[in-house]
């Protein structure tokens, strides 16, 4: 089996994405739990990842829940605190692959404007050979259509793609298309996977 491209998710693979953790620090765990029970913030974020305007969706949601208005607006105003820190070992793996001229793509659920903003903070987001951003594609993982769109664009057979994602449903959807897929639980686990496929040596993958 020859891997012709490696595909990284971004949230919780290259950048930690833990909104609950941020709100626990900001408003306390108990109040955060109340807010997340009252407002489906992840569904709100899915709308952004599907291509709706980042700011508009958040402020619209804030208007619907005046008792949580300030905290919901914080999803926009303090967004980088939700999407941090960088997972340094994973960035090292991305760059190690590219050093060996192995094509590296991203397939990520990410909004249009929020990705543009993230790119101003995290320079490595500009280093992919191809970027598949759900906001631009108007479909989010694990919808099979988004994987099909990647295949149609890159013209690489599914069996030659290796994909890392932190969500089981996204991994299973990729496997259903015939992709090789790794459930990301730690950067070392991902490093070990890349070594097992013969893409990197232990020395190259070490961080």
N, C-alpha and C positions, 0 to 999 in steps of 0.2 A: 504493500500500500504506500503510495507516494502522496504526501501532503503538499499541496500546491499553494495554500494560503492558510494563515492562522487568523481567526476572527475573535476579537476581544469585545465582550460587553464592557461598559464603563462603570456604572453604579455598582459598588461593592466588589468590583474587580480591579479597577484602576483608581477609583476615588470612592471613599466610604460615603454611603448614602444612608443616613440614619436620622430622618427628621424627628423621630420620637426622642432621640437622645438630645438633640438641640433644644427641643421644647422642655424636656425635663430640667435642663440647666436654666432655662429662661423663666418658666412659670411654675416649675415643680412637677413632680411625677403625678401627683393626685389630680391637679388641675389639668395637666396634659391629657390624662386618661379621660376626663370629663369632656374635653374638647374633641378628642378623636372619636368618642362615642356619639357626640352630638353632630359632628360634621365629618362627612366622608372625604377627608383631605386627599387620600390616595386616589379616589375617583376623580377629584378635581385635577390632580396632577396627570392622570391618564388623559384628560381632555387636552392638556397642554402638550403632552407627548404625542397626541394624535394630530397636532398641527394648529390647534386654536391659539390665539394670542396669549402669551404668558401673563402679562399684566392684566389684561381685560378679564380673563377667567378668574384670577385671584380676587380682584376687586369686586367682581360680580358676586362671587361667593361670600366675600366679606359683607356686602350689602344685604345678603340673605340671612346672615347670622350676626346681627348687630352686637349681641352680647360677647361675641368672639372677634369682633372686627379688627382690633389692633393685632391680635395674635395671628389671624389669617393673613392680614397684609404683611406680617413679618415673613411669611413664606416667600414673598417677593423681595422685600427690602433686605432681609437677612439671608438670602438664599445660599450664599457661599458657605455660611455656617452649617447649613444642612448637608452640603456636598463637600465635605472635607473630613479628615485630611487625605492627601494623596497616599496611595498604597505603593510605596517606593519600590519594593521588590518587583511588583508587577510592571511598573514603568521600565525597570531595568530589563525585564524579560522581553518587553516590546522592542526595546532598542537593541538588545542582543540578537533578536531574530532579524531585524532590519540590517544589522551589520553583516549578517550572513546572506543578505539578498533574498530572504524569505519574505514574500509579500504578507503584509499585516494589514488587516481591515478592522473596522469597528462596526458592530451591529448593536445599536443601543436605543432604548426608549428614552427619548430626550426631546424637549421642546426646541423650536427653532430659535427663539430669542434667548432662551436659557443656555443653549449650547453656544451661541455666539458669545455670550457673556463669559461662560466657563472657559472658553478658548483664550480670553484675555488674561485669565488667571493661571491656567494650566497649559503651558506651551506645548507639552507633548500631544495635546489633542490635535495639533496640526501635522503630526508626524505619520499618520496612517497613509497607506497607499490608496485605500478607498474608504470612504465614510458613508455608512448607511444609517441615517438619522431618522427615527420614526416620524418626527414632526414634519419633515420634508416628504416622507413617503406616505403620510396620512394613514398609517396602519401601525399597530403596536404588537410586539411579541406578547403572547405566543401565537398570534394568528398565523396560520400556515402561509398566508399570502406574502408576508414580509420576507420569509425565507426564500420563497419562490422568486421574489423580486431580486434578491441578492444573486441567486443563481443565474437569472436571466441577464443581469448586468455584468457580472464578472466572467460569465461563460466558463466556469470551472465546475466539473462534475461534483455532485454532492459528496461522493466517497473520498474526494481529495481535499475537503474542507475540514478544518479542526476548529471548534468553537468552544469558548469558555464563557459561562454565565453562572450567576449565583442562584438562580431560581430553577427549581426542579421542572416546573411546567415549561419554561423556555428551553431547557435542555432536551426534554422529551419531545418537544415539537421539532427541534432540529434533528434529532435522531430519527423521527418519523419521516423526515425528508431524505434520510440516508446520509446525513452529516455525521462525522465523528464529533462527539461532544463531551465536555468535561464539566462536571458540577464544581464550580469554584467555591471552596471552603477556606482556603488559605493560599497565599502566594507560593509557599513551598510545595503544596500539593500540585499547583499548576506547573511549577518548575519541574517537578518529578514527572508530570505528564509529558511535557515537552522533551524531556530527556528520554523517556520511554519510547517516544515516536522517532527518536534519532535526530531531532531538530536542533538541540543544543547539547553540549557536553555538560557534565557536572560543574566544571570550572566556569563555563560560560554562563550557566544559570545561577551561579552563586552570587549572593548579595551581602 
